[in-house]
Amino acid sequence: MRGLMMDTQLTITGIMRHAELNYPDTEVVSVTADNPLHRYTYKDWFRRSRQLANALKKLGAVEDDCIATLAWNDYRHLELYYATSCSGMICHTINPRLFPEQVAYIVNHAEDKFVFVDLLVYKLMEALHTNLPSVKGYIILTDAEHMPETSLPNVYCYEDLIAAESDQFEWPDLDENTACVLCYTSGTTGNPKGVLYSHRSAVLHAYAGSLPSVLNLKTADVLLPIVPMFHVNAWGLPYAAPINGCKLVMPGPKMADGETLHFLLNSEKVTFSAGVPTVWLALLDYLDKENKSLDTLRRLTVGGAACPLSIIERFRDDYDVEVMQGWGMTEMSPLGTLFSLKAGMEDLSKDEKAQLQLKQGRGVFGCEMKIVDEDNNELPWDGVAFGALKVRGPWVCSAYFKADNTDSHDADGWFDTGDVANIDAQGYMQITDRTKDVIKSGGEWISSIELENIAVDHPDVTETAVIGRYHPKWTERPLLIVISHADSELNKADILKWFDGKVATWMIPNDVVFVDELPHTATGKLNKLSLRDQFKDYQFPDA
Ligand code: ADP
């Protein structure tokens, strides 16, 4: 027998209606290239989204069209999120820091119809537009006063484009499975792959993310999403904020600038923020150097890459801020796990708690997890057994955009995350490596991340990478690549000795190479594919 409840569609339009009625005066504060501090309210946000929807229609954009954005976190980007998705179009967010060839590949693969581009980024499009046949026009995200001279064809100024439009718009009734946003993975394993979110997945993900045992978002919260809106929808915060009525503070192009972040955090009374480890390190360095305090921020989320212990300890000891590590990926909208303490853990010492914070967190309801061995047999949650981490749920992708998914999903529909992990009896998951980065030494697996974390804790080390290289006896052995501090005299023997007692002897790297620079992807992650290529002819001294 079926239940007798309303089959109301879960759509982003629903979030917008709720927010406009309940929180019209909630503020959105933004830094943009043309205004150091722009301020308006939710009411303005959605009124202008309707004007933009009318403008899109007049330009000739229709349902299912992909509309590209190359933009930072600010109010105009928020308007684009809502105007496109709620019109039945697809907001295709692109990372402006990608290599130009990757941007061209992505725009052509998605067949984007219009490109909305930030004032700081339009020159990138000037260099590419002749190779983008699907694009009918470019809109620069600024006002008439700041509109540049440009060689882009069919170019419009955003403010002029929407100013002429009515602020009334009849949003279509959308099926909740309608696509809303398209985001490509950063392509560390070949060409970027498109992940196409639906209204339903975005709403459920934002609901789950708001829960007290997840991000614990409340109406009184002030959010500073430092994670970019082109990086998995700023982890869902542009949807979670209006669901809860939270004030939004958007750092624009200044997301790695410690001084601006500190100013926004204190002057706008931010209570919660989210970003990748590198932005937190930049902020901590600024706070330390300038001897500043954090007045209202009490908790933050770090994800996208493993969180070093130093971030947890420095925020805790010097600024009274709790760090909650989370894990996820583009294919998962992105939320999979998040740190929270369970009942009975209140009396853990701060070091015991930090050890839990170093893990990637506990499963969020809506995203099932399992770890499996090489034959796809499920492994126990004992904190020791580790294997391929698989997930399943309504905000996990079921296929890639315009691609077959034969090796990403198994016969039962579980998605292989490409991560290797263990899960303890309390449900805390710990990533030990990516499947392709784990070092297979004589039948045993060595975690490259574990070795990197140990090496980076050495006081003379700035950054490290560990990759597996061919070894005639062991098949693969770990090679440690190190950037040391400019004034240090660190040598091979010192850094190898640092591993004594910290890992089993057979896991200690066989050799060390000192470099001045390590390659990173556009999202700031170590690019191990390029490192393996760089060291493809490397031979171990004992080989
Ligand atoms: P891409 O997969 O294209 O690099 P994503 O941003 O989707 O881009 O990255 C997802 C991957 O990032 C995860 O599969 C995992 O390897 C890594 N990751 C994300 N969060 C964490 C975390 N807290 N700790 C360790 N690794 C993480």
Residues whose N, C-alpha, C, O or C-beta is under 5 A from the ligand:
A	BS01	ADP	T185 S186 G187 T188 V302 G303 G304 A305 A306 C307 G326 W327 G328 M329 T330 E331 Q360 T417 D419 I431
